[in-house]
Amino acid sequence: MGNLIIYKLSKKNRYLEEIANLLVNNNSTFFGDFSKEKVTRRLEYEVNSKDYIHYIARVNKEPVGFLFVKIRMLNRDYELMVYVKSGQRKKGIASSLIKRAICDAKKNGEEEVCGYIDPTNEISKSLAKKMGFSIDDKIYPFRDGYRASMNL
Ligand SMILES: CC(C)(COP(=O)(O)OP(=O)(O)OC[C@H]1O[C@@H](n2cnc3c(N)ncnc32)[C@H](O)[C@@H]1OP(=O)(O)O)[C@@H](O)C(=O)NCCC(=O)NCCS
């Protein structure tokens, strides 16, 4: 696969535009719209917010995947959302991103990480199980998905 590096986006990260390209060019629906300017602005906002953490995976320097953490203070969710560029999948990149996020969450004293899985997304279900998450058997009311969680 080449040299896989996982790193965390920081406030002054000069790669924001590159990450926005990854999101936009691959029709990722993470931000709900696809204008590169809007995605870049949103990322700029998020990297300056305590409610988000962003991890990027690079293979041979090219950004190929990301994991966003959204921290919801209200219901204490530490939610992981992961995406890997098609053509780079099934190489362990999502697993590596998740392991890194879990490792940092533990260090920060989090007690649980979670994710919400679209009921039709069998790959995500399989990924969550493989990583050791427990998946609820009922659809979570406000998220239209199954809640997968792991106690740390
Ligand atoms: C889901 C996704 C992130 C997986 O990324 P990936 O880098 O290919 O995942 P990995 O290579 O680390 O695979 C880990 C496990 O996921 C599952 N998995 C991955 N791809 C799979 C596939 N095509 N079919 C079935 N299971 C699959 C397997 O359990 C796999 O373990 P294995 O390799 O031992 O079989 C990627 O397919 C993706 O970006 N999909 C679109 C976005 C999405 O659905 N994100 C999740 C919602 S937040």
The ligand as an SDF file (V2000), in Angstrom:
LIG
                    3D

 48 50  0  0  0  0  0  0  0  0999 V2000
  -16.5640    1.9910    5.6580 C   0  0  0  0  0  0  0  0  0  0  0  0
  -15.1680    2.3870    5.1810 C   0  0  0  0  0  0  0  0  0  0  0  0
  -14.7190    3.6170    5.9610 C   0  0  0  0  0  0  0  0  0  0  0  0
  -14.1830    1.2260    5.4210 C   0  0  0  0  0  0  0  0  0  0  0  0
  -12.8680    1.6870    5.0910 O   0  0  0  0  0  0  0  0  0  0  0  0
  -11.6620    0.6690    4.7900 P   0  0  0  0  0  0  0  0  0  0  0  0
  -10.3840    1.4170    4.8940 O   0  0  0  0  0  0  0  0  0  0  0  0
  -11.9150   -0.0090    3.5240 O   0  0  0  0  0  0  0  0  0  0  0  0
  -11.7950   -0.3590    6.0010 O   0  0  0  0  0  0  0  0  0  0  0  0
  -10.6720   -1.4250    6.4820 P   0  0  0  0  0  0  0  0  0  0  0  0
   -9.8140   -1.8230    5.3360 O   0  0  0  0  0  0  0  0  0  0  0  0
   -9.9920   -0.8980    7.6860 O   0  0  0  0  0  0  0  0  0  0  0  0
  -11.5840   -2.6840    6.8440 O   0  0  0  0  0  0  0  0  0  0  0  0
  -11.8730   -3.0420    8.1570 C   0  0  0  0  0  0  0  0  0  0  0  0
  -13.0740   -3.9600    8.1840 C   0  0  0  0  0  0  0  0  0  0  0  0
  -14.2220   -3.3040    7.6420 O   0  0  0  0  0  0  0  0  0  0  0  0
  -15.0480   -4.2800    6.9620 C   0  0  0  0  0  0  0  0  0  0  0  0
  -15.0720   -4.0020    5.5260 N   0  0  0  0  0  0  0  0  0  0  0  0
  -14.3430   -3.0860    4.8530 C   0  0  0  0  0  0  0  0  0  0  0  0
  -14.6700   -3.1120    3.5470 N   0  0  0  0  0  0  0  0  0  0  0  0
  -15.5830   -4.0960    3.3930 C   0  0  0  0  0  0  0  0  0  0  0  0
  -16.3070   -4.5960    2.2730 C   0  0  0  0  0  0  0  0  0  0  0  0
  -16.1360   -4.0980    1.0250 N   0  0  0  0  0  0  0  0  0  0  0  0
  -17.2110   -5.5900    2.4950 N   0  0  0  0  0  0  0  0  0  0  0  0
  -17.4240   -6.0810    3.7310 C   0  0  0  0  0  0  0  0  0  0  0  0
  -16.7500   -5.6560    4.8350 N   0  0  0  0  0  0  0  0  0  0  0  0
  -15.8530   -4.6620    4.6540 C   0  0  0  0  0  0  0  0  0  0  0  0
  -14.3890   -5.6180    7.2330 C   0  0  0  0  0  0  0  0  0  0  0  0
  -14.8830   -6.1160    8.4700 O   0  0  0  0  0  0  0  0  0  0  0  0
  -12.9340   -5.2210    7.3780 C   0  0  0  0  0  0  0  0  0  0  0  0
  -12.1770   -6.1670    8.0820 O   0  0  0  0  0  0  0  0  0  0  0  0
  -11.3610   -7.2970    7.2340 P   0  0  0  0  0  0  0  0  0  0  0  0
  -10.4380   -6.5380    6.3320 O   0  0  0  0  0  0  0  0  0  0  0  0
  -10.6720   -8.0780    8.2900 O   0  0  0  0  0  0  0  0  0  0  0  0
  -12.3850   -8.0510    6.4550 O   0  0  0  0  0  0  0  0  0  0  0  0
  -15.1700    2.7100    3.6540 C   0  0  0  0  0  0  0  0  0  0  0  0
  -15.7610    1.6370    2.9740 O   0  0  0  0  0  0  0  0  0  0  0  0
  -15.9230    3.9990    3.3230 C   0  0  0  0  0  0  0  0  0  0  0  0
  -15.3350    5.0710    3.3540 O   0  0  0  0  0  0  0  0  0  0  0  0
  -17.2140    3.8910    3.0010 N   0  0  0  0  0  0  0  0  0  0  0  0
  -18.0150    5.0870    2.6800 C   0  0  0  0  0  0  0  0  0  0  0  0
  -18.2580    5.9690    3.9010 C   0  0  0  0  0  0  0  0  0  0  0  0
  -18.9040    5.2270    5.0460 C   0  0  0  0  0  0  0  0  0  0  0  0
  -19.8320    4.4450    4.8550 O   0  0  0  0  0  0  0  0  0  0  0  0
  -18.4260    5.5130    6.2430 N   0  0  0  0  0  0  0  0  0  0  0  0
  -18.9260    4.9070    7.4630 C   0  0  0  0  0  0  0  0  0  0  0  0
  -20.0240    5.7040    8.0740 C   0  0  0  0  0  0  0  0  0  0  0  0
  -19.4760    6.8380    9.3000 S   0  0  0  0  0  0  0  0  0  0  0  0
  1  2  1  0
  2  3  1  0
  2  4  1  0
  2 36  1  0
  4  5  1  0
  5  6  1  0
  6  7  2  0
  6  8  1  0
  6  9  1  0
  9 10  1  0
 10 11  2  0
 10 12  1  0
 10 13  1  0
 13 14  1  0
 14 15  1  0
 15 16  1  0
 15 30  1  0
 16 17  1  0
 17 18  1  0
 17 28  1  0
 18 19  1  0
 18 27  1  0
 19 20  2  0
 20 21  1  0
 21 22  1  0
 21 27  2  0
 22 23  1  0
 22 24  2  0
 24 25  1  0
 25 26  2  0
 26 27  1  0
 28 29  1  0
 28 30  1  0
 30 31  1  0
 31 32  1  0
 32 33  2  0
 32 34  1  0
 32 35  1  0
 36 37  1  0
 36 38  1  0
 38 39  2  0
 38 40  1  0
 40 41  1  0
 41 42  1  0
 42 43  1  0
 43 44  2  0
 43 45  1  0
 45 46  1  0
 46 47  1  0
 47 48  1  0
M  END
$$$$
